[in-house]
Amino acid sequence: KRIKPLAKALERIRANFQANGYEIVSFLNQKYDDRMSLDVINFKTDDTLKDGERIISRVVKPQVKYNGVLIQRGQVDVSQSE
C-alpha cells in the first residue's frame, strides 16, 4: 500500500529535476562496458551469468548530468561470470 505513493513522489522529484536540466541515470541491470563513465566499487562473481558477461547489479550513486554535461560519475557494483 505504501509503495505506490512513494513511487509517485519519486516520479514527481525526477520530473522536477528534468524540468530544471538535470538527468539521473541509474544503469541498473544494464550490461557493463569498461568504456562507461562509471566508478566500479566492487566486482562480484555470479555463476548464473554467461562467460564474459558483466551486468551492473547495484547502483551506489547514480550518474547525474546537468544540461547534458556529466556532473557526477555513477558508482556501481558489477556482477560477472568467473
mmCIF file of the N, C-alpha and C atoms, coordinates in Angstrom:
data_MODEL
# 
_entry.id   MODEL 
# 
loop_
_atom_site.group_PDB 
_atom_site.id 
_atom_site.type_symbol 
_atom_site.label_atom_id 
_atom_site.label_alt_id 
_atom_site.label_comp_id 
_atom_site.label_asym_id 
_atom_site.label_entity_id 
_atom_site.label_seq_id 
_atom_site.pdbx_PDB_ins_code 
_atom_site.Cartn_x 
_atom_site.Cartn_y 
_atom_site.Cartn_z 
_atom_site.occupancy 
_atom_site.B_iso_or_equiv 
_atom_site.pdbx_formal_charge 
_atom_site.auth_seq_id 
_atom_site.auth_comp_id 
_atom_site.auth_asym_id 
_atom_site.auth_atom_id 
_atom_site.pdbx_PDB_model_num 
ATOM 1   N N  . LYS A 1 1  ? 0.821  -1.204  0.000   1.00 0.00 ? 1  LYS A N  1 
ATOM 2   C CA . LYS A 1 1  ? 0.000  0.000   0.000   1.00 0.00 ? 1  LYS A CA 1 
ATOM 3   C C  . LYS A 1 1  ? 0.859  1.260   0.000   1.00 0.00 ? 1  LYS A C  1 
ATOM 4   N N  . ARG A 1 2  ? 1.935  1.257   0.718   1.00 0.00 ? 2  ARG A N  1 
ATOM 5   C CA . ARG A 1 2  ? 2.737  2.470   0.874   1.00 0.00 ? 2  ARG A CA 1 
ATOM 6   C C  . ARG A 1 2  ? 3.715  2.680   -0.271  1.00 0.00 ? 2  ARG A C  1 
ATOM 7   N N  . ILE A 1 3  ? 3.908  1.677   -1.084  1.00 0.00 ? 3  ILE A N  1 
ATOM 8   C CA . ILE A 1 3  ? 4.881  1.785   -2.169  1.00 0.00 ? 3  ILE A CA 1 
ATOM 9   C C  . ILE A 1 3  ? 4.366  2.689   -3.284  1.00 0.00 ? 3  ILE A C  1 
ATOM 10  N N  . LYS A 1 4  ? 3.077  2.616   -3.590  1.00 0.00 ? 4  LYS A N  1 
ATOM 11  C CA . LYS A 1 4  ? 2.530  3.413   -4.686  1.00 0.00 ? 4  LYS A CA 1 
ATOM 12  C C  . LYS A 1 4  ? 2.707  4.917   -4.452  1.00 0.00 ? 4  LYS A C  1 
ATOM 13  N N  . PRO A 1 5  ? 2.357  5.456   -3.282  1.00 0.00 ? 5  PRO A N  1 
ATOM 14  C CA . PRO A 1 5  ? 2.586  6.891   -3.060  1.00 0.00 ? 5  PRO A CA 1 
ATOM 15  C C  . PRO A 1 5  ? 4.069  7.266   -3.116  1.00 0.00 ? 5  PRO A C  1 
ATOM 16  N N  . LEU A 1 6  ? 4.921  6.393   -2.624  1.00 0.00 ? 6  LEU A N  1 
ATOM 17  C CA . LEU A 1 6  ? 6.357  6.656   -2.670  1.00 0.00 ? 6  LEU A CA 1 
ATOM 18  C C  . LEU A 1 6  ? 6.847  6.692   -4.112  1.00 0.00 ? 6  LEU A C  1 
ATOM 19  N N  . ALA A 1 7  ? 6.392  5.752   -4.922  1.00 0.00 ? 7  ALA A N  1 
ATOM 20  C CA . ALA A 1 7  ? 6.780  5.717   -6.336  1.00 0.00 ? 7  ALA A CA 1 
ATOM 21  C C  . ALA A 1 7  ? 6.314  6.979   -7.056  1.00 0.00 ? 7  ALA A C  1 
ATOM 22  N N  . LYS A 1 8  ? 5.115  7.438   -6.749  1.00 0.00 ? 8  LYS A N  1 
ATOM 23  C CA . LYS A 1 8  ? 4.604  8.673   -7.370  1.00 0.00 ? 8  LYS A CA 1 
ATOM 24  C C  . LYS A 1 8  ? 5.420  9.882   -6.928  1.00 0.00 ? 8  LYS A C  1 
ATOM 25  N N  . ALA A 1 9  ? 5.793  9.926   -5.665  1.00 0.00 ? 9  ALA A N  1 
ATOM 26  C CA . ALA A 1 9  ? 6.613  11.035  -5.163  1.00 0.00 ? 9  ALA A CA 1 
ATOM 27  C C  . ALA A 1 9  ? 7.976  11.044  -5.842  1.00 0.00 ? 9  ALA A C  1 
ATOM 28  N N  . LEU A 1 10 ? 8.581  9.872   -5.995  1.00 0.00 ? 10 LEU A N  1 
ATOM 29  C CA . LEU A 1 10 ? 9.877  9.782   -6.678  1.00 0.00 ? 10 LEU A CA 1 
ATOM 30  C C  . LEU A 1 10 ? 9.762  10.221  -8.134  1.00 0.00 ? 10 LEU A C  1 
ATOM 31  N N  . GLU A 1 11 ? 8.671  9.872   -8.787  1.00 0.00 ? 11 GLU A N  1 
ATOM 32  C CA . GLU A 1 11 ? 8.469  10.283  -10.178 1.00 0.00 ? 11 GLU A CA 1 
ATOM 33  C C  . GLU A 1 11 ? 8.311  11.805  -10.277 1.00 0.00 ? 11 GLU A C  1 
ATOM 34  N N  . ARG A 1 12 ? 7.626  12.418  -9.321  1.00 0.00 ? 12 ARG A N  1 
ATOM 35  C CA . ARG A 1 12 ? 7.499  13.890  -9.308  1.00 0.00 ? 12 ARG A CA 1 
ATOM 36  C C  . ARG A 1 12 ? 8.857  14.552  -9.112  1.00 0.00 ? 12 ARG A C  1 
ATOM 37  N N  . ILE A 1 13 ? 9.672  13.991  -8.223  1.00 0.00 ? 13 ILE A N  1 
ATOM 38  C CA . ILE A 1 13 ? 11.017 14.530  -7.992  1.00 0.00 ? 13 ILE A CA 1 
ATOM 39  C C  . ILE A 1 13 ? 11.846 14.413  -9.266  1.00 0.00 ? 13 ILE A C  1 
ATOM 40  N N  . ARG A 1 14 ? 11.793 13.255  -9.914  1.00 0.00 ? 14 ARG A N  1 
ATOM 41  C CA . ARG A 1 14 ? 12.541 13.045  -11.156 1.00 0.00 ? 14 ARG A CA 1 
ATOM 42  C C  . ARG A 1 14 ? 12.078 14.035  -12.236 1.00 0.00 ? 14 ARG A C  1 
ATOM 43  N N  . ALA A 1 15 ? 10.776 14.231  -12.356 1.00 0.00 ? 15 ALA A N  1 
ATOM 44  C CA . ALA A 1 15 ? 10.238 15.170  -13.348 1.00 0.00 ? 15 ALA A CA 1 
ATOM 45  C C  . ALA A 1 15 ? 10.688 16.595  -13.042 1.00 0.00 ? 15 ALA A C  1 
ATOM 46  N N  . ASN A 1 16 ? 10.733 16.953  -11.762 1.00 0.00 ? 16 ASN A N  1 
ATOM 47  C CA . ASN A 1 16 ? 11.189 18.285  -11.355 1.00 0.00 ? 16 ASN A CA 1 
ATOM 48  C C  . ASN A 1 16 ? 12.662 18.472  -11.711 1.00 0.00 ? 16 ASN A C  1 
ATOM 49  N N  . PHE A 1 17 ? 13.480 17.461  -11.444 1.00 0.00 ? 17 PHE A N  1 
ATOM 50  C CA . PHE A 1 17 ? 14.898 17.527  -11.822 1.00 0.00 ? 17 PHE A CA 1 
ATOM 51  C C  . PHE A 1 17 ? 15.039 17.729  -13.329 1.00 0.00 ? 17 PHE A C  1 
ATOM 52  N N  . GLN A 1 18 ? 14.300 16.947  -14.112 1.00 0.00 ? 18 GLN A N  1 
ATOM 53  C CA . GLN A 1 18 ? 14.396 17.043  -15.571 1.00 0.00 ? 18 GLN A CA 1 
ATOM 54  C C  . GLN A 1 18 ? 13.958 18.414  -16.066 1.00 0.00 ? 18 GLN A C  1 
ATOM 55  N N  . ALA A 1 19 ? 12.927 18.971  -15.456 1.00 0.00 ? 19 ALA A N  1 
ATOM 56  C CA . ALA A 1 19 ? 12.454 20.300  -15.853 1.00 0.00 ? 19 ALA A CA 1 
ATOM 57  C C  . ALA A 1 19 ? 13.508 21.369  -15.599 1.00 0.00 ? 19 ALA A C  1 
ATOM 58  N N  . ASN A 1 20 ? 14.412 21.104  -14.669 1.00 0.00 ? 20 ASN A N  1 
ATOM 59  C CA . ASN A 1 20 ? 15.469 22.063  -14.337 1.00 0.00 ? 20 ASN A CA 1 
ATOM 60  C C  . ASN A 1 20 ? 16.822 21.700  -14.953 1.00 0.00 ? 20 ASN A C  1 
ATOM 61  N N  . GLY A 1 21 ? 16.812 20.774  -15.915 1.00 0.00 ? 21 GLY A N  1 
ATOM 62  C CA . GLY A 1 21 ? 18.028 20.467  -16.658 1.00 0.00 ? 21 GLY A CA 1 
ATOM 63  C C  . GLY A 1 21 ? 18.857 19.308  -16.139 1.00 0.00 ? 21 GLY A C  1 
ATOM 64  N N  . TYR A 1 22 ? 18.389 18.628  -15.100 1.00 0.00 ? 22 TYR A N  1 
ATOM 65  C CA . TYR A 1 22 ? 19.142 17.503  -14.541 1.00 0.00 ? 22 TYR A CA 1 
ATOM 66  C C  . TYR A 1 22 ? 18.635 16.188  -15.117 1.00 0.00 ? 22 TYR A C  1 
ATOM 67  N N  . GLU A 1 23 ? 19.550 15.256  -15.303 1.00 0.00 ? 23 GLU A N  1 
ATOM 68  C CA . GLU A 1 23 ? 19.192 13.906  -15.729 1.00 0.00 ? 23 GLU A CA 1 
ATOM 69  C C  . GLU A 1 23 ? 19.890 12.922  -14.796 1.00 0.00 ? 23 GLU A C  1 
ATOM 70  N N  . ILE A 1 24 ? 19.124 11.996  -14.244 1.00 0.00 ? 24 ILE A N  1 
ATOM 71  C CA . ILE A 1 24 ? 19.673 10.977  -13.353 1.00 0.00 ? 24 ILE A CA 1 
ATOM 72  C C  . ILE A 1 24 ? 19.661 9.649   -14.103 1.00 0.00 ? 24 ILE A C  1 
ATOM 73  N N  . VAL A 1 25 ? 20.849 9.046   -14.242 1.00 0.00 ? 25 VAL A N  1 
ATOM 74  C CA . VAL A 1 25 ? 20.992 7.796   -14.986 1.00 0.00 ? 25 VAL A CA 1 
ATOM 75  C C  . VAL A 1 25 ? 21.434 6.716   -14.009 1.00 0.00 ? 25 VAL A C  1 
ATOM 76  N N  . SER A 1 26 ? 20.663 5.634   -13.902 1.00 0.00 ? 26 SER A N  1 
ATOM 77  C CA . SER A 1 26 ? 20.988 4.626   -12.891 1.00 0.00 ? 26 SER A CA 1 
ATOM 78  C C  . SER A 1 26 ? 21.810 3.449   -13.422 1.00 0.00 ? 26 SER A C  1 
ATOM 79  N N  . PHE A 1 27 ? 21.604 3.009   -14.646 1.00 0.00 ? 27 PHE A N  1 
ATOM 80  C CA . PHE A 1 27 ? 22.327 1.893   -15.263 1.00 0.00 ? 27 PHE A CA 1 
ATOM 81  C C  . PHE A 1 27 ? 22.031 0.531   -14.644 1.00 0.00 ? 27 PHE A C  1 
ATOM 82  N N  . LEU A 1 28 ? 21.127 0.419   -13.701 1.00 0.00 ? 28 LEU A N  1 
ATOM 83  C CA . LEU A 1 28 ? 20.848 -0.846  -13.027 1.00 0.00 ? 28 LEU A CA 1 
ATOM 84  C C  . LEU A 1 28 ? 20.421 -1.917  -14.033 1.00 0.00 ? 28 LEU A C  1 
ATOM 85  N N  . ASN A 1 29 ? 21.001 -3.114  -13.906 1.00 0.00 ? 29 ASN A N  1 
ATOM 86  C CA . ASN A 1 29 ? 20.721 -4.291  -14.736 1.00 0.00 ? 29 ASN A CA 1 
ATOM 87  C C  . ASN A 1 29 ? 21.148 -4.138  -16.196 1.00 0.00 ? 29 ASN A C  1 
ATOM 88  N N  . GLN A 1 30 ? 21.961 -3.137  -16.501 1.00 0.00 ? 30 GLN A N  1 
ATOM 89  C CA . GLN A 1 30 ? 22.475 -2.980  -17.864 1.00 0.00 ? 30 GLN A CA 1 
ATOM 90  C C  . GLN A 1 30 ? 23.818 -3.685  -17.990 1.00 0.00 ? 30 GLN A C  1 
ATOM 91  N N  . LYS A 1 31 ? 24.185 -4.042  -19.219 1.00 0.00 ? 31 LYS A N  1 
ATOM 92  C CA . LYS A 1 31 ? 25.492 -4.652  -19.453 1.00 0.00 ? 31 LYS A CA 1 
ATOM 93  C C  . LYS A 1 31 ? 26.568 -3.618  -19.172 1.00 0.00 ? 31 LYS A C  1 
ATOM 94  N N  . TYR A 1 32 ? 27.633 -4.053  -18.502 1.00 0.00 ? 32 TYR A N  1 
ATOM 95  C CA . TYR A 1 32 ? 28.738 -3.155  -18.173 1.00 0.00 ? 32 TYR A CA 1 
ATOM 96  C C  . TYR A 1 32 ? 29.809 -3.232  -19.249 1.00 0.00 ? 32 TYR A C  1 
ATOM 97  N N  . ASP A 1 33 ? 30.354 -2.074  -19.588 1.00 0.00 ? 33 ASP A N  1 
ATOM 98  C CA . ASP A 1 33 ? 31.444 -1.958  -20.557 1.00 0.00 ? 33 ASP A CA 1 
ATOM 99  C C  . ASP A 1 33 ? 32.512 -1.067  -19.926 1.00 0.00 ? 33 ASP A C  1 
ATOM 100 N N  . ASP A 1 34 ? 33.781 -1.441  -20.088 1.00 0.00 ? 34 ASP A N  1 
ATOM 101 C CA . ASP A 1 34 ? 34.881 -0.669  -19.497 1.00 0.00 ? 34 ASP A CA 1 
ATOM 102 C C  . ASP A 1 34 ? 34.923 0.782   -19.964 1.00 0.00 ? 34 ASP A C  1 
ATOM 103 N N  . ARG A 1 35 ? 34.318 1.074   -21.100 1.00 0.00 ? 35 ARG A N  1 
ATOM 104 C CA . ARG A 1 35 ? 34.338 2.440   -21.632 1.00 0.00 ? 35 ARG A CA 1 
ATOM 105 C C  . ARG A 1 35 ? 33.297 3.349   -20.987 1.00 0.00 ? 35 ARG A C  1 
ATOM 106 N N  . MET A 1 36 ? 32.447 2.807   -20.134 1.00 0.00 ? 36 MET A N  1 
ATOM 107 C CA . MET A 1 36 ? 31.424 3.621   -19.466 1.00 0.00 ? 36 MET A CA 1 
ATOM 108 C C  . MET A 1 36 ? 32.079 4.570   -18.470 1.00 0.00 ? 36 MET A C  1 
ATOM 109 N N  . SER A 1 37 ? 31.492 5.754   -18.322 1.00 0.00 ? 37 SER A N  1 
ATOM 110 C CA . SER A 1 37 ? 31.993 6.741   -17.354 1.00 0.00 ? 37 SER A CA 1 
ATOM 111 C C  . SER A 1 37 ? 31.418 6.433   -15.976 1.00 0.00 ? 37 SER A C  1 
ATOM 112 N N  . LEU A 1 38 ? 31.853 5.323   -15.413 1.00 0.00 ? 38 LEU A N  1 
ATOM 113 C CA . LEU A 1 38 ? 31.367 4.872   -14.111 1.00 0.00 ? 38 LEU A CA 1 
ATOM 114 C C  . LEU A 1 38 ? 32.545 4.458   -13.246 1.00 0.00 ? 38 LEU A C  1 
ATOM 115 N N  . ASP A 1 39 ? 32.382 4.598   -11.943 1.00 0.00 ? 39 ASP A N  1 
ATOM 116 C CA . ASP A 1 39 ? 33.362 4.087   -10.990 1.00 0.00 ? 39 ASP A CA 1 
ATOM 117 C C  . ASP A 1 39 ? 32.818 2.774   -10.441 1.00 0.00 ? 39 ASP A C  1 
ATOM 118 N N  . VAL A 1 40 ? 33.557 1.691   -10.653 1.00 0.00 ? 40 VAL A N  1 
ATOM 119 C CA . VAL A 1 40 ? 33.129 0.385   -10.141 1.00 0.00 ? 40 VAL A CA 1 
ATOM 120 C C  . VAL A 1 40 ? 33.660 0.239   -8.725  1.00 0.00 ? 40 VAL A C  1 
ATOM 121 N N  . ILE A 1 41 ? 32.759 0.052   -7.776  1.00 0.00 ? 41 ILE A N  1 
ATOM 122 C CA . ILE A 1 41 ? 33.120 -0.116  -6.371  1.00 0.00 ? 41 ILE A CA 1 
ATOM 123 C C  . ILE A 1 41 ? 33.533 -1.563  -6.115  1.00 0.00 ? 41 ILE A C  1 
ATOM 124 N N  . ASN A 1 42 ? 32.757 -2.514  -6.637  1.00 0.00 ? 42 ASN A N  1 
ATOM 125 C CA . ASN A 1 42 ? 33.040 -3.940  -6.446  1.00 0.00 ? 42 ASN A CA 1 
ATOM 126 C C  . ASN A 1 42 ? 32.730 -4.727  -7.707  1.00 0.00 ? 42 ASN A C  1 
ATOM 127 N N  . PHE A 1 43 ? 33.560 -5.713  -7.998  1.00 0.00 ? 43 PHE A N  1 
ATOM 128 C CA . PHE A 1 43 ? 33.247 -6.735  -8.989  1.00 0.00 ? 43 PHE A CA 1 
ATOM 129 C C  . PHE A 1 43 ? 32.878 -7.983  -8.203  1.00 0.00 ? 43 PHE A C  1 
ATOM 130 N N  . LYS A 1 44 ? 31.714 -8.563  -8.503  1.00 0.00 ? 44 LYS A N  1 
ATOM 131 C CA . LYS A 1 44 ? 31.249 -9.750  -7.797  1.00 0.00 ? 44 LYS A CA 1 
ATOM 132 C C  . LYS A 1 44 ? 31.069 -10.894 -8.786  1.00 0.00 ? 44 LYS A C  1 
ATOM 133 N N  . THR A 1 45 ? 31.361 -12.105 -8.342  1.00 0.00 ? 45 THR A N  1 
ATOM 134 C CA . THR A 1 45 ? 31.189 -13.285 -9.184  1.00 0.00 ? 45 THR A CA 1 
ATOM 135 C C  . THR A 1 45 ? 29.742 -13.750 -9.122  1.00 0.00 ? 45 THR A C  1 
ATOM 136 N N  . ASP A 1 46 ? 29.174 -14.036 -10.297 1.00 0.00 ? 46 ASP A N  1 
ATOM 137 C CA . ASP A 1 46 ? 27.808 -14.539 -10.397 1.00 0.00 ? 46 ASP A CA 1 
ATOM 138 C C  . ASP A 1 46 ? 27.815 -15.728 -11.355 1.00 0.00 ? 46 ASP A C  1 
ATOM 139 N N  . ASP A 1 47 ? 27.607 -16.918 -10.819 1.00 0.00 ? 47 ASP A N  1 
ATOM 140 C CA . ASP A 1 47 ? 27.660 -18.146 -11.616 1.00 0.00 ? 47 ASP A CA 1 
ATOM 141 C C  . ASP A 1 47 ? 26.509 -18.269 -12.612 1.00 0.00 ? 47 ASP A C  1 
ATOM 142 N N  . THR A 1 48 ? 25.469 -17.453 -12.474 1.00 0.00 ? 48 THR A N  1 
ATOM 143 C CA . THR A 1 48 ? 24.328 -17.545 -13.386 1.00 0.00 ? 48 THR A CA 1 
ATOM 144 C C  . THR A 1 48 ? 24.563 -16.789 -14.691 1.00 0.00 ? 48 THR A C  1 
ATOM 145 N N  . LEU A 1 49 ? 25.624 -15.990 -14.761 1.00 0.00 ? 49 LEU A N  1 
ATOM 146 C CA . LEU A 1 49 ? 25.910 -15.219 -15.971 1.00 0.00 ? 49 LEU A CA 1 
ATOM 147 C C  . LEU A 1 49 ? 26.706 -16.053 -16.970 1.00 0.00 ? 49 LEU A C  1 
ATOM 148 N N  . LYS A 1 50 ? 26.522 -15.754 -18.247 1.00 0.00 ? 50 LYS A N  1 
ATOM 149 C CA . LYS A 1 50 ? 27.271 -16.435 -19.308 1.00 0.00 ? 50 LYS A CA 1 
ATOM 150 C C  . LYS A 1 50 ? 28.725 -15.985 -19.267 1.00 0.00 ? 50 LYS A C  1 
ATOM 151 N N  . ASP A 1 51 ? 29.613 -16.774 -19.860 1.00 0.00 ? 51 ASP A N  1 
ATOM 152 C CA . ASP A 1 51 ? 31.038 -16.436 -19.901 1.00 0.00 ? 51 ASP A CA 1 
ATOM 153 C C  . ASP A 1 51 ? 31.251 -15.053 -20.506 1.00 0.00 ? 51 ASP A C  1 
ATOM 154 N N  . GLY A 1 52 ? 32.016 -14.218 -19.808 1.00 0.00 ? 52 GLY A N  1 
ATOM 155 C CA . GLY A 1 52 ? 32.344 -12.886 -20.290 1.00 0.00 ? 52 GLY A CA 1 
ATOM 156 C C  . GLY A 1 52 ? 31.266 -11.844 -20.057 1.00 0.00 ? 52 GLY A C  1 
ATOM 157 N N  . GLU A 1 53 ? 30.113 -12.250 -19.539 1.00 0.00 ? 53 GLU A N  1 
ATOM 158 C CA . GLU A 1 53 ? 29.012 -11.312 -19.322 1.00 0.00 ? 53 GLU A CA 1 
ATOM 159 C C  . GLU A 1 53 ? 29.228 -10.541 -18.027 1.00 0.00 ? 53 GLU A C  1 
ATOM 160 N N  . ARG A 1 54 ? 28.983 -9.232  -18.078 1.00 0.00 ? 54 ARG A N  1 
ATOM 161 C CA . ARG A 1 54 ? 29.094 -8.375  -16.899 1.00 0.00 ? 54 ARG A CA 1 
ATOM 162 C C  . ARG A 1 54 ? 27.872 -7.461  -16.842 1.00 0.00 ? 54 ARG A C  1 
ATOM 163 N N  . ILE A 1 55 ? 27.197 -7.470  -15.702 1.00 0.00 ? 55 ILE A N  1 
ATOM 164 C CA . ILE A 1 55 ? 25.956 -6.728  -15.513 1.00 0.00 ? 55 ILE A CA 1 
ATOM 165 C C  . ILE A 1 55 ? 26.093 -5.807  -14.304 1.00 0.00 ? 55 ILE A C  1 
ATOM 166 N N  . ILE A 1 56 ? 25.580 -4.591  -14.427 1.00 0.00 ? 56 ILE A N  1 
ATOM 167 C CA . ILE A 1 56 ? 25.564 -3.668  -13.294 1.00 0.00 ? 56 ILE A CA 1 
ATOM 168 C C  . ILE A 1 56 ? 24.470 -4.144  -12.343 1.00 0.00 ? 56 ILE A C  1 
ATOM 169 N N  . SER A 1 57 ? 24.871 -4.621  -11.177 1.00 0.00 ? 57 SER A N  1 
ATOM 170 C CA . SER A 1 57 ? 23.936 -5.262  -10.254 1.00 0.00 ? 57 SER A CA 1 
ATOM 171 C C  . SER A 1 57 ? 23.503 -4.362  -9.102  1.00 0.00 ? 57 SER A C  1 
ATOM 172 N N  . ARG A 1 58 ? 24.204 -3.256  -8.898  1.00 0.00 ? 58 ARG A N  1 
ATOM 173 C CA . ARG A 1 58 ? 23.844 -2.342  -7.803  1.00 0.00 ? 58 ARG A CA 1 
ATOM 174 C C  . ARG A 1 58 ? 24.354 -0.951  -8.147  1.00 0.00 ? 58 ARG A C  1 
ATOM 175 N N  . VAL A 1 59 ? 23.521 0.047   -7.885  1.00 0.00 ? 59 VAL A N  1 
ATOM 176 C CA . VAL A 1 59 ? 23.932 1.435   -8.080  1.00 0.00 ? 59 VAL A CA 1 
ATOM 177 C C  . VAL A 1 59 ? 24.131 2.054   -6.706  1.00 0.00 ? 59 VAL A C  1 
ATOM 178 N N  . VAL A 1 60 ? 25.366 2.430   -6.410  1.00 0.00 ? 60 VAL A N  1 
ATOM 179 C CA . VAL A 1 60 ? 25.683 3.076   -5.137  1.00 0.00 ? 60 VAL A CA 1 
ATOM 180 C C  . VAL A 1 60 ? 25.318 4.553   -5.240  1.00 0.00 ? 60 VAL A C  1 
ATOM 181 N N  . LYS A 1 61 ? 25.753 5.200   -6.331  1.00 0.00 ? 61 LYS A N  1 
ATOM 182 C CA . LYS A 1 61 ? 25.404 6.589   -6.643  1.00 0.00 ? 61 LYS A CA 1 
ATOM 183 C C  . LYS A 1 61 ? 25.045 6.643   -8.120  1.00 0.00 ? 61 LYS A C  1 
ATOM 184 N N  . PRO A 1 62 ? 23.910 7.254   -8.459  1.00 0.00 ? 62 PRO A N  1 
ATOM 185 C CA . PRO A 1 62 ? 23.564 7.337   -9.878  1.00 0.00 ? 62 PRO A CA 1 
ATOM 186 C C  . PRO A 1 62 ? 24.429 8.372   -10.595 1.00 0.00 ? 62 PRO A C  1 
ATOM 187 N N  . GLN A 1 63 ? 24.533 8.217   -11.895 1.00 0.00 ? 63 GLN A N  1 
ATOM 188 C CA . GLN A 1 63 ? 25.217 9.225   -12.701 1.00 0.00 ? 63 GLN A CA 1 
ATOM 189 C C  . GLN A 1 63 ? 24.270 10.417  -12.840 1.00 0.00 ? 63 GLN A C  1 
ATOM 190 N N  . VAL A 1 64 ? 24.800 11.638  -12.729 1.00 0.00 ? 64 VAL A N  1 
ATOM 191 C CA . VAL A 1 64 ? 23.980 12.840  -12.840 1.00 0.00 ? 64 VAL A CA 1 
ATOM 192 C C  . VAL A 1 64 ? 24.566 13.750  -13.910 1.00 0.00 ? 64 VAL A C  1 
ATOM 193 N N  . LYS A 1 65 ? 23.680 14.211  -14.787 1.00 0.00 ? 65 LYS A N  1 
ATOM 194 C CA . LYS A 1 65 ? 24.070 15.174  -15.817 1.00 0.00 ? 65 LYS A CA 1 
ATOM 195 C C  . LYS A 1 65 ? 23.251 16.444  -15.624 1.00 0.00 ? 65 LYS A C  1 
ATOM 196 N N  . TYR A 1 66 ? 23.873 17.577  -15.932 1.00 0.00 ? 66 TYR A N  1 
ATOM 197 C CA . TYR A 1 66 ? 23.164 18.857  -15.907 1.00 0.00 ? 66 TYR A CA 1 
ATOM 198 C C  . TYR A 1 66 ? 23.299 19.474  -17.290 1.00 0.00 ? 66 TYR A C  1 
ATOM 199 N N  . ASN A 1 67 ? 22.172 19.703  -17.938 1.00 0.00 ? 67 ASN A N  1 
ATOM 200 C CA . ASN A 1 67 ? 22.142 20.202  -19.318 1.00 0.00 ? 67 ASN A CA 1 
ATOM 201 C C  . ASN A 1 67 ? 23.060 19.387  -20.229 1.00 0.00 ? 67 ASN A C  1 
ATOM 202 N N  . GLY A 1 68 ? 23.036 18.065  -20.044 1.00 0.00 ? 68 GLY A N  1 
ATOM 203 C CA . GLY A 1 68 ? 23.797 17.163  -20.892 1.00 0.00 ? 68 GLY A CA 1 
ATOM 204 C C  . GLY A 1 68 ? 25.255 16.985  -20.521 1.00 0.00 ? 68 GLY A C  1 
ATOM 205 N N  . VAL A 1 69 ? 25.721 17.702  -19.484 1.00 0.00 ? 69 VAL A N  1 
ATOM 206 C CA . VAL A 1 69 ? 27.122 17.620  -19.060 1.00 0.00 ? 69 VAL A CA 1 
ATOM 207 C C  . VAL A 1 69 ? 27.207 16.788  -17.781 1.00 0.00 ? 69 VAL A C  1 
ATOM 208 N N  . LEU A 1 70 ? 28.108 15.818  -17.772 1.00 0.00 ? 70 LEU A N  1 
ATOM 209 C CA . LEU A 1 70 ? 28.293 14.959  -16.607 1.00 0.00 ? 70 LEU A CA 1 
ATOM 210 C C  . LEU A 1 70 ? 28.797 15.775  -15.418 1.00 0.00 ? 70 LEU A C  1 
ATOM 211 N N  . ILE A 1 71 ? 28.048 15.743  -14.305 1.00 0.00 ? 71 ILE A N  1 
ATOM 212 C CA . ILE A 1 71 ? 28.489 16.460  -13.099 1.00 0.00 ? 71 ILE A CA 1 
ATOM 213 C C  . ILE A 1 71 ? 28.768 15.509  -11.942 1.00 0.00 ? 71 ILE A C  1 
ATOM 214 N N  . GLN A 1 72 ? 28.284 14.262  -12.035 1.00 0.00 ? 72 GLN A N  1 
ATOM 215 C CA . GLN A 1 72 ? 28.597 13.251  -11.017 1.00 0.00 ? 72 GLN A CA 1 
ATOM 216 C C  . GLN A 1 72 ? 28.705 11.895  -11.688 1.00 0.00 ? 72 GLN A C  1 
ATOM 217 N N  . ARG A 1 73 ? 29.875 11.279  -11.558 1.00 0.00 ? 73 ARG A N  1 
ATOM 218 C CA . ARG A 1 73 ? 30.060 9.930   -12.097 1.00 0.00 ? 73 ARG A CA 1 
ATOM 219 C C  . ARG A 1 73 ? 29.284 8.942   -11.241 1.00 0.00 ? 73 ARG A C  1 
ATOM 220 N N  . GLY A 1 74 ? 28.688 7.977   -11.897 1.00 0.00 ? 74 GLY A N  1 
ATOM 221 C CA . GLY A 1 74 ? 27.983 6.940   -11.175 1.00 0.00 ? 74 GLY A CA 1 
ATOM 222 C C  . GLY A 1 74 ? 28.954 5.993   -10.491 1.00 0.00 ? 74 GLY A C  1 
ATOM 223 N N  . GLN A 1 75 ? 28.512 5.431   -9.381  1.00 0.00 ? 75 GLN A N  1 
ATOM 224 C CA . GLN A 1 75 ? 29.277 4.411   -8.667  1.00 0.00 ? 75 GLN A CA 1 
ATOM 225 C C  . GLN A 1 75 ? 28.422 3.153   -8.625  1.00 0.00 ? 75 GLN A C  1 
ATOM 226 N N  . VAL A 1 76 ? 28.999 2.035   -9.077  1.00 0.00 ? 76 VAL A N  1 
ATOM 227 C CA . VAL A 1 76 ? 28.217 0.812   -9.237  1.00 0.00 ? 76 VAL A CA 1 
ATOM 228 C C  . VAL A 1 76 ? 28.980 -0.420  -8.772  1.00 0.00 ? 76 VAL A C  1 
ATOM 229 N N  . ASP A 1 77 ? 28.230 -1.495  -8.541  1.00 0.00 ? 77 ASP A N  1 
ATOM 230 C CA . ASP A 1 77 ? 28.785 -2.831  -8.366  1.00 0.00 ? 77 ASP A CA 1 
ATOM 231 C C  . ASP A 1 77 ? 28.478 -3.596  -9.646  1.00 0.00 ? 77 ASP A C  1 
ATOM 232 N N  . VAL A 1 78 ? 29.420 -4.417  -10.089 1.00 0.00 ? 78 VAL A N  1 
ATOM 233 C CA . VAL A 1 78 ? 29.256 -5.181  -11.320 1.00 0.00 ? 78 VAL A CA 1 
ATOM 234 C C  . VAL A 1 78 ? 29.359 -6.669  -11.006 1.00 0.00 ? 78 VAL A C  1 
ATOM 235 N N  . SER A 1 79 ? 28.359 -7.426  -11.454 1.00 0.00 ? 79 SER A N  1 
ATOM 236 C CA . SER A 1 79 ? 28.405 -8.883  -11.343 1.00 0.00 ? 79 SER A CA 1 
ATOM 237 C C  . SER A 1 79 ? 28.959 -9.426  -12.645 1.00 0.00 ? 79 SER A C  1 
ATOM 238 N N  . GLN A 1 80 ? 29.828 -10.439 -12.536 1.00 0.00 ? 80 GLN A N  1 
ATOM 239 C CA . GLN A 1 80 ? 30.453 -11.008 -13.729 1.00 0.00 ? 80 GLN A CA 1 
ATOM 240 C C  . GLN A 1 80 ? 30.604 -12.511 -13.583 1.00 0.00 ? 80 GLN A C  1 
ATOM 241 N N  . SER A 1 81 ? 30.710 -13.173 -14.733 1.00 0.00 ? 81 SER A N  1 
ATOM 242 C CA . SER A 1 81 ? 30.952 -14.613 -14.711 1.00 0.00 ? 81 SER A CA 1 
ATOM 243 C C  . SER A 1 81 ? 32.391 -14.855 -14.281 1.00 0.00 ? 81 SER A C  1 
ATOM 244 N N  . GLU A 1 82 ? 32.687 -16.099 -13.922 1.00 0.00 ? 82 GLU A N  1 
ATOM 245 C CA . GLU A 1 82 ? 34.062 -16.420 -13.483 1.00 0.00 ? 82 GLU A CA 1 
ATOM 246 C C  . GLU A 1 82 ? 35.033 -16.420 -14.622 1.00 0.00 ? 82 GLU A C  1 
# 
